[in-house]
Amino acid sequence: MPMLELAAFRWGLNLRDYLLKSRMRYNGNHFDLCDWLNNFGACRLMGGLNLFAKMIGKPGKMDIAGDQVYRMHCDGRAQDINDYCLFDTLDTFFVFLRTRVLTGDISTDQERELVDAARVFLQEKTAEFPALAQYLQSWQP
C-alpha cells in the first residue's frame, strides 16, 4: 500500500476515505497479511510468505529470493524482477484467500472455486506472460 500511496501522491489523487481509515493500524481498511499471520507480533514465523504459500501447495520462492533483487537490478535483469514480483503477488493472493477461510468470510468450496478460476486465468495468460508457465508447473494440486 505505501507504493500506491506514493503513486497517488505523485499524481494528485484524492484518497480521503482511504486515509481516514488506513492510518489506524488495526481498525482501518488496511490489512497487513504478515501482521495478521504472526498474530500482530505475538509469534515469530520463520519462512514468511514462502512458508505459507508452500503450505497450501503454491510455488512460493522458486529461483529467486528478495535479497537477490538489488543485484538483479544492477545486472539489468528487469524482466526477472518483474517475474519475481508477479509470483510474489500471486502467492500473496492465495495466502490471503486462505486467511479468509480461517475468518469464515469464505468457505473452502468458495476458496477452491476462486483458486480454480485463477488457475484457468493464469493458464490463459501464459502466452502474454511466459513466466506464468514456471509458476503453474511448480503449483501443487
N, CA, C and O atoms as a MOPAC input file, in Angstrom:
PM7 MOZYME 1SCF
protein

 N      0.80100 1    -1.20100 1     0.00000 1
 C      0.00000 1     0.00000 1     0.00000 1
 C      0.85000 1     1.27500 1     0.00000 1
 O      0.45900 1     2.25500 1    -0.63400 1
 N      1.99200 1     1.29700 1     0.68400 1
 C      2.78200 1     2.52400 1     0.64600 1
 C      3.15600 1     2.95000 1    -0.77000 1
 O      3.19100 1     4.14400 1    -1.06500 1
 N      3.43200 1     1.99500 1    -1.64000 1
 C      3.77300 1     2.35700 1    -3.02100 1
 C      2.57100 1     2.97800 1    -3.73300 1
 O      2.72500 1     3.93700 1    -4.49000 1
 N      1.38500 1     2.43900 1    -3.49500 1
 C      0.18300 1     3.01200 1    -4.10000 1
 C     -0.08900 1     4.40700 1    -3.54300 1
 O     -0.52800 1     5.30200 1    -4.26500 1
 N      0.17700 1     4.57700 1    -2.25100 1
 C      0.01300 1     5.89700 1    -1.65100 1
 C      0.97500 1     6.89800 1    -2.28000 1
 O      0.59500 1     8.03600 1    -2.55900 1
 N      2.21200 1     6.48200 1    -2.50400 1
 C      3.18000 1     7.37100 1    -3.14600 1
 C      2.76200 1     7.70800 1    -4.57900 1
 O      2.91900 1     8.84500 1    -5.02300 1
 N      2.23800 1     6.73000 1    -5.29100 1
 C      1.76800 1     6.99100 1    -6.65400 1
 C      0.61200 1     7.98600 1    -6.62500 1
 O      0.56000 1     8.90400 1    -7.44400 1
 N     -0.31200 1     7.80700 1    -5.68400 1
 C     -1.42800 1     8.74400 1    -5.56300 1
 C     -0.91400 1    10.14200 1    -5.22200 1
 O     -1.41700 1    11.13900 1    -5.74100 1
 N      0.08300 1    10.20800 1    -4.35500 1
 C      0.68100 1    11.49300 1    -4.01600 1
 C      1.27000 1    12.14000 1    -5.26400 1
 O      1.04300 1    13.32000 1    -5.53300 1
 N      2.03100 1    11.35100 1    -6.02300 1
 C      2.67900 1    11.88200 1    -7.22600 1
 C      1.66100 1    12.43900 1    -8.21100 1
 O      1.86600 1    13.51400 1    -8.77500 1
 N      0.56900 1    11.71600 1    -8.41900 1
 C     -0.40200 1    12.10700 1    -9.43200 1
 C     -1.53900 1    12.95900 1    -8.88100 1
 O     -2.42500 1    13.36700 1    -9.63200 1
 N     -1.52400 1    13.23000 1    -7.58400 1
 C     -2.52900 1    14.10900 1    -7.00200 1
 C     -3.90700 1    13.49100 1    -6.90600 1
 O     -4.90700 1    14.17800 1    -7.11600 1
 N     -3.98100 1    12.21500 1    -6.59600 1
 C     -5.26900 1    11.53800 1    -6.48300 1
 C     -5.84100 1    11.72000 1    -5.08700 1
 O     -5.10700 1    11.75300 1    -4.09900 1
 N     -7.15500 1    11.83500 1    -5.01800 1
 C     -7.85100 1    12.00700 1    -3.75400 1
 C     -7.98500 1    10.65500 1    -3.05800 1
 O     -8.57900 1     9.72800 1    -3.60800 1
 N     -7.43900 1    10.54400 1    -1.86000 1
 C     -7.51600 1     9.31900 1    -1.07200 1
 C     -8.19600 1     9.56200 1     0.27600 1
 O     -7.92900 1     8.84600 1     1.24100 1
 N     -9.05600 1    10.54900 1     0.34700 1
 C     -9.64200 1    10.95000 1     1.62000 1
 C    -10.20500 1     9.78000 1     2.41400 1
 O     -9.83100 1     9.57600 1     3.56900 1
 N    -11.09700 1     9.01500 1     1.80800 1
 C    -11.73500 1     7.92400 1     2.54600 1
 C    -10.72100 1     6.87500 1     2.97700 1
 O    -10.79300 1     6.35400 1     4.09000 1
 N     -9.79600 1     6.57200 1     2.11300 1
 C     -8.75800 1     5.59200 1     2.45000 1
 C     -7.90400 1     6.09500 1     3.59900 1
 O     -7.66300 1     5.36300 1     4.55900 1
 N     -7.44700 1     7.32300 1     3.51400 1
 C     -6.54000 1     7.84300 1     4.53100 1
 C     -7.22100 1     8.05400 1     5.87600 1
 O     -6.56800 1     7.96800 1     6.91600 1
 N     -8.51200 1     8.32600 1     5.87300 1
 C     -9.22200 1     8.48200 1     7.13900 1
 C     -9.24000 1     7.17600 1     7.93300 1
 O     -9.28800 1     7.18900 1     9.16300 1
 N     -9.20200 1     6.05600 1     7.22000 1
 C     -9.26700 1     4.76600 1     7.89900 1
 C     -7.90800 1     4.08500 1     8.00000 1
 O     -7.62600 1     3.42800 1     9.00200 1
 N     -7.08200 1     4.22400 1     7.00700 1
 C     -5.88000 1     3.41000 1     6.93300 1
 C     -4.80300 1     3.79700 1     7.93600 1
 O     -3.88900 1     3.00800 1     8.17600 1
 N     -4.87500 1     4.95400 1     8.51600 1
 C     -3.84100 1     5.35400 1     9.46100 1
 C     -4.07800 1     4.77500 1    10.84400 1
 O     -3.25400 1     4.96600 1    11.73800 1
 N     -5.17500 1     4.08100 1    11.03800 1
 C     -5.39900 1     3.36000 1    12.27400 1
 C     -4.98000 1     1.92500 1    11.98300 1
 O     -5.72300 1     1.18300 1    11.34100 1
 N     -3.82900 1     1.53600 1    12.43500 1
 C     -3.20200 1     0.28600 1    12.02100 1
 C     -4.11800 1    -0.92300 1    12.07900 1
 O     -4.11600 1    -1.72300 1    11.14300 1
 N     -4.88600 1    -1.08800 1    13.11400 1
 C     -5.68000 1    -2.29500 1    13.26300 1
 C     -7.17700 1    -2.06400 1    13.10500 1
 O     -7.95400 1    -3.01400 1    13.20000 1
 N     -7.59400 1    -0.84500 1    12.87000 1
 C     -9.02600 1    -0.58200 1    12.78700 1
 C     -9.47500 1    -0.03300 1    11.43800 1
 O    -10.66900 1     0.19300 1    11.24200 1
 N     -8.57400 1     0.18300 1    10.52300 1
 C     -8.94400 1     0.77800 1     9.24600 1
 C     -9.16400 1    -0.26700 1     8.17100 1
 O     -9.39700 1    -1.44000 1     8.46000 1
 N     -9.08700 1     0.17900 1     6.92600 1
 C     -9.29600 1    -0.74500 1     5.82000 1
 C     -7.98800 1    -1.35000 1     5.33300 1
 O     -7.96800 1    -2.05000 1     4.32100 1
 N     -6.91100 1    -1.09100 1     6.03300 1
 C     -5.62000 1    -1.67700 1     5.69900 1
 C     -5.53700 1    -3.06600 1     6.31700 1
 O     -5.91600 1    -3.27200 1     7.47000 1
 N     -5.03700 1    -4.00800 1     5.53800 1
 C     -4.85700 1    -5.35800 1     6.04800 1
 C     -3.41600 1    -5.76200 1     5.81000 1
 O     -2.99300 1    -5.90800 1     4.66400 1
 N     -2.66200 1    -5.94400 1     6.87500 1
 C     -1.27300 1    -6.35600 1     6.75900 1
 C     -1.23200 1    -7.86000 1     6.96300 1
 O     -1.37200 1    -8.35200 1     8.08200 1
 N     -1.03900 1    -8.58200 1     5.86900 1
 C     -1.06700 1   -10.04300 1     5.90600 1
 C     -0.00500 1   -10.60600 1     6.84100 1
 O     -0.27300 1   -11.53700 1     7.60200 1
 N      1.19000 1   -10.04800 1     6.78600 1
 C      2.26700 1   -10.53000 1     7.65900 1
 C      1.90700 1   -10.31800 1     9.12600 1
 O      2.08200 1   -11.22300 1     9.94200 1
 N      1.41100 1    -9.14100 1     9.46600 1
 C      0.98600 1    -8.87500 1    10.84600 1
 C     -0.08500 1    -9.86700 1    11.27400 1
 O     -0.04000 1   -10.40800 1    12.37800 1
 N     -1.04000 1   -10.09700 1    10.39700 1
 C     -2.14700 1   -10.98900 1    10.72500 1
 C     -1.64600 1   -12.40800 1    10.95900 1
 O     -2.04800 1   -13.06900 1    11.91600 1
 N     -0.75800 1   -12.87000 1    10.06800 1
 C     -0.26800 1   -14.24300 1    10.17000 1
 C      0.61600 1   -14.46900 1    11.39300 1
 O      0.66000 1   -15.57500 1    11.93100 1
 N      1.31600 1   -13.42800 1    11.83100 1
 C      2.14100 1   -13.62900 1    13.03100 1
 C      1.46300 1   -13.06800 1    14.28200 1
 O      2.11500 1   -12.75000 1    15.27600 1
 N      0.14300 1   -12.95700 1    14.20100 1
 C     -0.67500 1   -12.51800 1    15.33600 1
 C     -0.17900 1   -11.19100 1    15.89500 1
 O     -0.02800 1   -11.01500 1    17.10400 1
 N      0.06800 1   -10.26700 1    14.97800 1
 C      0.48300 1    -8.90600 1    15.31800 1
 C      1.71000 1    -8.87900 1    16.22100 1
 O      1.79900 1    -8.09500 1    17.16500 1
 N      2.64800 1    -9.75900 1    15.89900 1
 C      3.91500 1    -9.78700 1    16.61700 1
 C      3.95500 1   -10.73800 1    17.80100 1
 O      4.98400 1   -10.84400 1    18.46800 1
 N      2.87300 1   -11.42200 1    18.07200 1
 C      2.84200 1   -12.33300 1    19.22100 1
 C      3.74000 1   -13.55000 1    19.01000 1
 O      4.20700 1   -14.16400 1    19.96900 1
 N      3.97200 1   -13.88600 1    17.75100 1
 C      4.86800 1   -15.00200 1    17.46300 1
 C      5.71700 1   -14.65300 1    16.25100 1
 O      5.34200 1   -13.81500 1    15.43100 1
 N      6.85500 1   -15.30300 1    16.15400 1
 C      7.73000 1   -15.06000 1    15.01700 1
 C      7.66700 1   -16.27700 1    14.10200 1
 O      8.01000 1   -17.38900 1    14.50400 1
 N      7.23300 1   -16.05700 1    12.88600 1
 C      7.08000 1   -17.15300 1    11.94100 1
 C      8.20100 1   -17.10400 1    10.91800 1
 O      8.20200 1   -16.26600 1    10.01600 1
 N      9.14100 1   -18.00000 1    11.06900 1
 C     10.24200 1   -18.07800 1    10.12100 1
 C      9.70800 1   -18.64100 1     8.80300 1
 O      8.93700 1   -19.60000 1     8.79500 1
 N     10.11800 1   -18.04900 1     7.71900 1
 C      9.69500 1   -18.54500 1     6.40600 1
 C      8.72500 1   -17.62300 1     5.70800 1
 O      8.63100 1   -17.65000 1     4.48000 1
 N      8.00900 1   -16.81600 1     6.44300 1
 C      7.12500 1   -15.81000 1     5.87700 1
 C      6.18300 1   -16.30100 1     4.78900 1
 O      5.64800 1   -17.40700 1     4.86200 1
 N      5.99300 1   -15.47100 1     3.79000 1
 C      5.08000 1   -15.77000 1     2.69200 1
 C      5.46200 1   -17.07400 1     2.00200 1
 O      4.58500 1   -17.84900 1     1.61900 1
 N      6.74300 1   -17.32100 1     1.84200 1
 C      7.20800 1   -18.54100 1     1.19600 1
 C      6.66200 1   -19.77500 1     1.91900 1
 O      6.15200 1   -20.69600 1     1.28100 1
 N      6.76700 1   -19.79100 1     3.22100 1
 C      6.27700 1   -20.91400 1     4.01600 1
 C      4.77800 1   -21.10000 1     3.82800 1
 O      4.31400 1   -22.20900 1     3.56400 1
 N      4.02500 1   -20.02100 1     3.96300 1
 C      2.57500 1   -20.11900 1     3.87600 1
 C      2.11400 1   -20.52400 1     2.48000 1
 O      1.16300 1   -21.29200 1     2.33800 1
 N      2.78100 1   -20.01300 1     1.45200 1
 C      2.42600 1   -20.38900 1     0.08200 1
 C      2.66400 1   -21.88300 1    -0.11900 1
 O      1.81400 1   -22.58300 1    -0.67000 1
 N      3.80400 1   -22.36300 1     0.32400 1
 C      4.12600 1   -23.79300 1     0.15700 1
 C      3.18400 1   -24.67300 1     0.97800 1
 O      2.87700 1   -25.79500 1     0.57600 1
 N      2.72900 1   -24.17500 1     2.11300 1
 C      1.80000 1   -24.94800 1     2.94800 1
 C      0.49100 1   -25.22700 1     2.22100 1
 O     -0.16600 1   -26.23300 1     2.49000 1
 N      0.10900 1   -24.34700 1     1.30300 1
 C     -1.14900 1   -24.54300 1     0.58000 1
 C     -0.91200 1   -24.98200 1    -0.86700 1
 O     -1.80800 1   -24.88900 1    -1.70600 1
 N      0.30000 1   -25.46100 1    -1.15000 1
 C      0.58300 1   -26.03900 1    -2.45300 1
 C      0.94800 1   -25.06800 1    -3.55600 1
 O      0.99600 1   -25.44900 1    -4.72600 1
 N      1.20500 1   -23.82200 1    -3.20300 1
 C      1.61800 1   -22.85100 1    -4.21800 1
 C      3.13900 1   -22.80700 1    -4.26400 1
 O      3.79700 1   -23.26100 1    -3.32700 1
 N      3.70900 1   -22.26700 1    -5.33900 1
 C      5.15600 1   -22.34800 1    -5.53100 1
 C      6.01300 1   -21.66700 1    -4.46900 1
 O      7.08700 1   -22.17200 1    -4.14100 1
 N      5.57700 1   -20.55500 1    -3.93300 1
 C      6.45800 1   -19.82500 1    -3.03000 1
 C      7.69800 1   -19.37100 1    -3.78400 1
 O      7.66100 1   -19.18500 1    -5.00000 1
 N      8.78200 1   -19.19400 1    -3.06500 1
 C     10.03400 1   -18.78200 1    -3.71600 1
 C     10.52100 1   -19.93300 1    -4.58500 1
 O     10.55700 1   -21.08500 1    -4.15100 1
 N     10.89100 1   -19.61000 1    -5.80600 1
 C     11.39600 1   -20.64700 1    -6.70200 1
 C     12.89200 1   -20.44300 1    -6.89700 1
 O     13.69300 1   -20.96200 1    -6.11900 1
 N     13.27600 1   -19.69800 1    -7.91700 1
 C     14.69800 1   -19.49500 1    -8.21100 1
 C     15.26400 1   -18.22400 1    -7.59400 1
 O     16.48100 1   -18.06600 1    -7.50500 1
 N     14.40000 1   -17.33000 1    -7.17200 1
 C     14.83800 1   -16.00800 1    -6.72500 1
 C     14.24000 1   -15.70200 1    -5.36200 1
 O     13.08100 1   -16.02300 1    -5.09700 1
 N     15.02500 1   -15.08800 1    -4.50900 1
 C     14.54900 1   -14.59600 1    -3.21500 1
 C     14.72400 1   -13.08000 1    -3.18900 1
 O     15.48300 1   -12.52000 1    -3.98100 1
 N     14.02900 1   -12.43400 1    -2.28900 1
 C     14.02600 1   -10.97700 1    -2.22200 1
 C     15.39400 1   -10.35200 1    -2.07600 1
 O     15.63000 1    -9.25700 1    -2.58600 1
 N     16.29900 1   -11.02600 1    -1.38800 1
 C     17.62000 1   -10.44400 1    -1.18200 1
 C     18.46500 1   -10.44000 1    -2.45700 1
 O     19.56100 1    -9.87900 1    -2.46000 1
 N     17.98300 1   -11.04700 1    -3.52800 1
 C     18.70900 1   -11.07500 1    -4.78900 1
 C     18.26400 1    -9.96600 1    -5.75700 1
 O     18.89800 1    -9.74400 1    -6.78800 1
 N     17.18400 1    -9.28500 1    -5.41600 1
 C     16.58800 1    -8.32800 1    -6.35600 1
 C     17.52900 1    -7.15900 1    -6.66000 1
 O     17.64200 1    -6.75000 1    -7.81600 1
 N     18.19400 1    -6.62300 1    -5.66100 1
 C     19.07200 1    -5.49200 1    -5.91600 1
 C     20.18000 1    -5.87300 1    -6.89900 1
 O     20.46400 1    -5.11900 1    -7.83000 1
 N     20.79200 1    -7.00700 1    -6.70500 1
 C     21.84800 1    -7.46900 1    -7.60900 1
 C     21.28700 1    -7.65700 1    -9.01800 1
 O     21.94100 1    -7.31500 1   -10.00300 1
 N     20.08600 1    -8.19400 1    -9.10700 1
 C     19.44400 1    -8.37200 1   -10.41400 1
 C     19.22600 1    -7.02000 1   -11.08500 1
 O     19.41300 1    -6.87400 1   -12.29300 1
 N     18.83100 1    -6.03800 1   -10.28700 1
 C     18.64000 1    -4.69000 1   -10.81500 1
 C     19.96200 1    -4.15100 1   -11.36300 1
 O     20.01000 1    -3.60600 1   -12.46600 1
 N     21.02200 1    -4.31000 1   -10.58800 1
 C     22.34000 1    -3.84400 1   -11.02900 1
 C     22.79000 1    -4.54900 1   -12.30700 1
 O     23.50300 1    -3.97100 1   -13.12700 1
 N     22.37200 1    -5.78800 1   -12.46500 1
 C     22.73300 1    -6.56400 1   -13.64800 1
 C     21.78700 1    -6.31500 1   -14.82600 1
 O     21.95200 1    -6.90900 1   -15.89200 1
 N     20.79500 1    -5.43600 1   -14.63500 1
 C     19.86800 1    -5.11100 1   -15.72300 1
 C     18.83600 1    -6.18900 1   -16.00800 1
 O     18.34500 1    -6.29700 1   -17.13100 1
 N     18.50600 1    -6.98100 1   -15.00900 1
 C     17.56600 1    -8.09400 1   -15.19800 1
 C     16.14700 1    -7.69600 1   -14.80400 1
 O     15.53800 1    -8.31100 1   -13.92900 1
 N     15.63300 1    -6.66600 1   -15.45700 1
 C     14.31300 1    -6.12300 1   -15.11500 1
 C     13.20700 1    -7.15700 1   -15.29200 1
 O     12.30300 1    -7.22700 1   -14.46000 1
 N     13.25200 1    -7.95300 1   -16.34300 1
 C     12.18800 1    -8.93000 1   -16.56700 1
 C     12.17400 1    -9.99000 1   -15.47200 1
 O     11.10500 1   -10.42700 1   -15.04500 1
 N     13.35200 1   -10.40700 1   -15.01700 1
 C     13.41300 1   -11.37700 1   -13.91700 1
 C     12.82500 1   -10.78600 1   -12.64100 1
 O     12.16400 1   -11.48700 1   -11.87500 1
 N     13.06400 1    -9.50800 1   -12.41600 1
 C     12.48300 1    -8.83400 1   -11.24400 1
 C     10.97000 1    -8.76700 1   -11.39200 1
 O     10.24100 1    -9.03000 1   -10.43500 1
 N     10.49400 1    -8.41900 1   -12.57800 1
 C      9.04400 1    -8.38000 1   -12.81700 1
 C      8.40900 1    -9.73900 1   -12.55900 1
 O      7.35300 1    -9.82800 1   -11.93300 1
 N      9.05600 1   -10.79800 1   -13.04400 1
 C      8.52300 1   -12.14400 1   -12.85000 1
 C      8.49400 1   -12.50100 1   -11.36500 1
 O      7.51400 1   -13.06500 1   -10.87800 1
 N      9.55700 1   -12.17500 1   -10.65700 1
 C      9.62500 1   -12.43900 1    -9.21600 1
 C      8.46900 1   -11.72400 1    -8.49900 1
 O      7.80600 1   -12.31500 1    -7.64600 1
 N      8.23500 1   -10.47300 1    -8.84000 1
 C      7.15300 1    -9.70900 1    -8.20900 1
 C      5.78500 1   -10.29100 1    -8.55600 1
 O      4.89000 1   -10.32600 1    -7.71200 1
 N      5.62500 1   -10.74600 1    -9.79200 1
 C      4.37600 1   -11.38500 1   -10.20200 1
 C      4.12500 1   -12.62800 1    -9.35700 1
 O      3.01500 1   -12.83100 1    -8.86400 1
 N      5.14200 1   -13.45400 1    -9.19000 1
 C      4.99900 1   -14.67700 1    -8.40200 1
 C      4.65700 1   -14.35100 1    -6.94800 1
 O      3.80100 1   -15.00100 1    -6.34800 1
 N      5.32200 1   -13.35500 1    -6.38900 1
 C      5.03800 1   -12.94500 1    -5.01100 1
 C      3.59600 1   -12.46700 1    -4.86600 1
 O      2.92700 1   -12.77700 1    -3.88100 1
 N      3.13000 1   -11.71900 1    -5.84300 1
 C      1.75600 1   -11.21200 1    -5.80400 1
 C      0.76100 1   -12.35700 1    -5.84200 1
 O     -0.22200 1   -12.35900 1    -5.10100 1
 N      1.01600 1   -13.32500 1    -6.70000 1
 C      0.11800 1   -14.48100 1    -6.78000 1
 C      0.11800 1   -15.26500 1    -5.46800 1
 O     -0.94100 1   -15.64300 1    -4.96600 1
 N      1.29800 1   -15.50600 1    -4.91900 1
 C      1.36400 1   -16.21800 1    -3.63900 1
 C      0.61300 1   -15.45200 1    -2.55300 1
 O     -0.09500 1   -16.05000 1    -1.74300 1
 N      0.76900 1   -14.14200 1    -2.53700 1
 C      0.06900 1   -13.31700 1    -1.54400 1
 C     -1.43800 1   -13.46800 1    -1.69400 1
 O     -2.15300 1   -13.59900 1    -0.70000 1
 N     -1.92300 1   -13.45100 1    -2.92800 1
 C     -3.35900 1   -13.60900 1    -3.18300 1
 C     -3.87000 1   -14.93200 1    -2.62700 1
 O     -4.89100 1   -14.96800 1    -1.94100 1
 N     -3.16200 1   -16.01600 1    -2.92200 1
 C     -3.63500 1   -17.32400 1    -2.47400 1
 C     -3.53900 1   -17.48000 1    -0.95800 1
 O     -4.41300 1   -18.09400 1    -0.34600 1
 N     -2.50500 1   -16.93900 1    -0.35700 1
 C     -2.39200 1   -16.98200 1     1.09900 1
 C     -3.50600 1   -16.13400 1     1.71700 1
 O     -4.11700 1   -16.53700 1     2.70700 1
 N     -3.76800 1   -14.96800 1     1.13700 1
 C     -4.85300 1   -14.12900 1     1.63700 1
 C     -6.19600 1   -14.86800 1     1.57300 1
 O     -6.98100 1   -14.82300 1     2.52000 1
 N     -6.45200 1   -15.54600 1     0.45200 1
 C     -7.70100 1   -16.30400 1     0.34700 1
 C     -7.81800 1   -17.31100 1     1.49300 1
 O     -8.88600 1   -17.47400 1     2.08200 1
 N     -6.71700 1   -17.97500 1     1.79600 1
 C     -6.77500 1   -18.96200 1     2.87100 1
 C     -7.09700 1   -18.29600 1     4.20900 1
 O     -7.81600 1   -18.86900 1     5.02800 1
 N     -6.57200 1   -17.09500 1     4.43500 1
 C     -6.90500 1   -16.41400 1     5.68800 1
 C     -8.38900 1   -16.08100 1     5.74900 1
 O     -8.97100 1   -16.03600 1     6.83300 1
 N     -8.99800 1   -15.84900 1     4.60800 1
 C    -10.43100 1   -15.55300 1     4.58900 1
 C    -11.24900 1   -16.80000 1     4.91200 1
 O    -12.35500 1   -16.69400 1     5.44200 1
 N    -10.72000 1   -17.96500 1     4.60000 1
 C    -11.36500 1   -19.20400 1     5.03400 1
 C    -11.29400 1   -19.28600 1     6.55200 1
 O    -12.27100 1   -19.63600 1     7.21400 1
 N    -10.12100 1   -18.95800 1     7.09600 1
 C     -9.94300 1   -19.02200 1     8.55100 1
 C    -10.88800 1   -18.08200 1     9.28900 1
 O    -11.36100 1   -18.40300 1    10.37900 1
 N    -11.15900 1   -16.94200 1     8.70700 1
 C    -12.04800 1   -15.97700 1     9.37300 1
 C    -13.52000 1   -16.25800 1     9.11500 1
 O    -14.39300 1   -15.62700 1     9.71000 1
 N    -13.79300 1   -17.20900 1     8.22400 1
 C    -15.18200 1   -17.52900 1     7.90700 1
 C    -15.79100 1   -16.61500 1     6.85900 1
 O    -16.99200 1   -16.69100 1     6.60000 1
 N    -14.98600 1   -15.75100 1     6.24900 1
 C    -15.50200 1   -14.85700 1     5.22000 1
 C    -15.85100 1   -15.60700 1     3.93100 1
 O    -16.75500 1   -15.20800 1     3.19800 1
 N    -15.12400 1   -16.69600 1     3.66400 1
 C    -15.45900 1   -17.56500 1     2.54500 1
 C    -15.33300 1   -19.01700 1     3.01400 1
 O    -14.62300 1   -19.31100 1     3.97500 1
 N    -16.03000 1   -19.91300 1     2.32500 1
 C    -15.94800 1   -21.33600 1     2.65600 1
 C    -14.79500 1   -21.97000 1     1.88600 1
 O    -14.24400 1   -21.36200 1     0.96900 1
 N    -14.43900 1   -23.18400 1     2.26000 1
 C    -13.39300 1   -23.87900 1     1.49800 1
 C    -13.84000 1   -24.13300 1     0.06700 1
 O    -13.01800 1   -24.13500 1    -0.84900 1
 N    -15.14100 1   -24.34700 1    -0.13300 1
 C    -15.64500 1   -24.52400 1    -1.50200 1
 C    -15.48200 1   -23.23500 1    -2.30800 1
 O    -15.09000 1   -23.27600 1    -3.47500 1
 N    -15.77900 1   -22.10000 1    -1.69200 1
 C    -15.59900 1   -20.81700 1    -2.38200 1
 C    -14.12400 1   -20.56900 1    -2.68300 1
 O    -13.77600 1   -20.08700 1    -3.76100 1
 N    -13.25900 1   -20.90100 1    -1.72300 1
 C    -11.82300 1   -20.75500 1    -1.96400 1
 C    -11.40400 1   -21.61300 1    -3.14600 1
 O    -10.68200 1   -21.14300 1    -4.02600 1
 N    -11.84400 1   -22.85100 1    -3.17800 1
 C    -11.49100 1   -23.76000 1    -4.26800 1
 C    -11.96500 1   -23.20600 1    -5.61800 1
 O    -11.24300 1   -23.27800 1    -6.61300 1
 N    -13.17000 1   -22.66000 1    -5.64200 1
 C    -13.68800 1   -22.06700 1    -6.87900 1
 C    -12.82300 1   -20.88700 1    -7.32000 1
 O    -12.50200 1   -20.76000 1    -8.50200 1
 N    -12.45100 1   -20.04100 1    -6.39200 1
 C    -11.61600 1   -18.88400 1    -6.71000 1
 C    -10.22900 1   -19.31000 1    -7.18300 1
 O     -9.68900 1   -18.74000 1    -8.13100 1
 N     -9.66000 1   -20.30300 1    -6.52700 1
 C     -8.33700 1   -20.79800 1    -6.90900 1
 C     -8.40100 1   -21.45300 1    -8.28900 1
 O     -7.52400 1   -21.23900 1    -9.12500 1
 N     -9.44500 1   -22.25100 1    -8.52200 1
 C     -9.59600 1   -22.88900 1    -9.83200 1
 C     -9.75600 1   -21.85000 1   -10.93900 1
 O     -9.16700 1   -21.98100 1   -12.01200 1
 N    -10.54900 1   -20.82700 1   -10.67300 1
 C    -10.74600 1   -19.75800 1   -11.66700 1
 C     -9.42900 1   -19.01800 1   -11.91200 1
 O     -9.11400 1   -18.66600 1   -13.04900 1
 N     -8.67000 1   -18.78700 1   -10.85500 1
 C     -7.37900 1   -18.11100 1   -11.00900 1
 C     -6.42800 1   -18.96200 1   -11.83900 1
 O     -5.69400 1   -18.43800 1   -12.67800 1
 N     -6.43800 1   -20.26400 1   -11.61100 1
 C     -5.54800 1   -21.15200 1   -12.36800 1
 C     -5.88300 1   -21.11700 1   -13.86300 1
 O     -4.98600 1   -21.04600 1   -14.70300 1
 N     -7.15500 1   -21.16500 1   -14.18200 1
 C     -7.58100 1   -21.08400 1   -15.58300 1
 C     -7.14900 1   -19.75100 1   -16.18200 1
 O     -6.62100 1   -19.70500 1   -17.29300 1
 N     -7.37200 1   -18.67600 1   -15.44800 1
 C     -6.98200 1   -17.34700 1   -15.91900 1
 C     -5.48200 1   -17.28400 1   -16.19300 1
 O     -5.05300 1   -16.76800 1   -17.22500 1
 N     -4.68800 1   -17.81400 1   -15.26100 1
 C     -3.23400 1   -17.78600 1   -15.43000 1
 C     -2.79600 1   -18.64000 1   -16.62000 1
 O     -1.88000 1   -18.26600 1   -17.35200 1
 N     -3.44200 1   -19.77300 1   -16.80900 1
 C     -3.12500 1   -20.61000 1   -17.96800 1
 C     -3.40400 1   -19.86100 1   -19.27200 1
 O     -2.65500 1   -19.98200 1   -20.24100 1
 N     -4.48100 1   -19.09500 1   -19.28200 1
 C     -4.83300 1   -18.32100 1   -20.47400 1
 C     -3.85700 1   -17.17500 1   -20.72400 1
 O     -3.74800 1   -16.69200 1   -21.85100 1
 N     -3.15600 1   -16.74200 1   -19.70100 1
 C     -2.24300 1   -15.60100 1   -19.80600 1
 C     -0.78900 1   -15.99400 1   -20.05800 1
 O      0.06900 1   -15.11600 1   -20.15400 1
 N     -0.48900 1   -17.29600 1   -20.16800 1
 C      0.90800 1   -17.69900 1   -20.30900 1
 C      1.53900 1   -17.21400 1   -21.61500 1
 O      2.74900 1   -16.98900 1   -21.65900 1
 N      0.75400 1   -17.04800 1   -22.67000 1
 C      1.32900 1   -16.51600 1   -23.91700 1
 C      1.78400 1   -15.07300 1   -23.71400 1
 O      2.81700 1   -14.65900 1   -24.24200 1
 N      1.01200 1   -14.32100 1   -22.95200 1
 C      1.34000 1   -12.91400 1   -22.68700 1
 C      2.43300 1   -12.77400 1   -21.62900 1
 O      3.27100 1   -11.87500 1   -21.70400 1
 N      2.41700 1   -13.67400 1   -20.64200 1
 C      3.39400 1   -13.65500 1   -19.54300 1
 C      4.01200 1   -15.04400 1   -19.44300 1
 O      3.55400 1   -15.86000 1   -18.64400 1
 N      5.03900 1   -15.32900 1   -20.23300 1
 C      5.62000 1   -16.67500 1   -20.29900 1
 C      6.08000 1   -17.23200 1   -18.95000 1
 O      6.07700 1   -18.44800 1   -18.75900 1
 N      6.46800 1   -16.38400 1   -18.02800 1
 C      6.93600 1   -16.86200 1   -16.72000 1
 C      5.83700 1   -17.58900 1   -15.95300 1
 O      6.12300 1   -18.38300 1   -15.05700 1
 N      4.59200 1   -17.32300 1   -16.29900 1
 C      3.49800 1   -18.00000 1   -15.60900 1
 C      3.56200 1   -19.51700 1   -15.79600 1
 O      3.09400 1   -20.26600 1   -14.93900 1
 N      4.13200 1   -19.96900 1   -16.89600 1
 C      4.27400 1   -21.41000 1   -17.11300 1
 C      5.10800 1   -22.03100 1   -15.99800 1
 O      4.78400 1   -23.11500 1   -15.51000 1
 N      6.17600 1   -21.35500 1   -15.59400 1
 C      7.02600 1   -21.85000 1   -14.49900 1
 C      6.23200 1   -21.87900 1   -13.19100 1
 O      6.32400 1   -22.83800 1   -12.42500 1
 N      5.46000 1   -20.83100 1   -12.94300 1
 C      4.64600 1   -20.77200 1   -11.72100 1
 C      3.64900 1   -21.93100 1   -11.70200 1
 O      3.50700 1   -22.62500 1   -10.69500 1
 N      2.97000 1   -22.12900 1   -12.81600 1
 C      1.95900 1   -23.18300 1   -12.88600 1
 C      2.58300 1   -24.57500 1   -12.77500 1
 O      1.97500 1   -25.47300 1   -12.19400 1
 N      3.76900 1   -24.76600 1   -13.31300 1
 C      4.44100 1   -26.06800 1   -13.20600 1
 C      4.83800 1   -26.37400 1   -11.76400 1
 O      4.89900 1   -27.53700 1   -11.36800 1
 N      5.10300 1   -25.34600 1   -10.99300 1
 C      5.51300 1   -25.52300 1    -9.59600 1
 C      4.32600 1   -25.59800 1    -8.64400 1
 O      4.50000 1   -25.84500 1    -7.45100 1
 N      3.14200 1   -25.38900 1    -9.15700 1
 C      1.91200 1   -25.37500 1    -8.35800 1
 C      1.51700 1   -26.81900 1    -8.05300 1
 O      1.35400 1   -27.63100 1    -8.96400 1
 N      1.36400 1   -27.13100 1    -6.77700 1
 C      0.93700 1   -28.47000 1    -6.36400 1
 C     -0.58400 1   -28.53400 1    -6.31000 1
 O     -1.22300 1   -27.61900 1    -5.79000 1
 N     -1.16500 1   -29.59500 1    -6.83500 1
 C     -2.64200 1   -29.72500 1    -6.81000 1
 C     -3.19200 1   -29.89200 1    -5.40400 1
 O     -4.40400 1   -30.01200 1    -5.22500 1

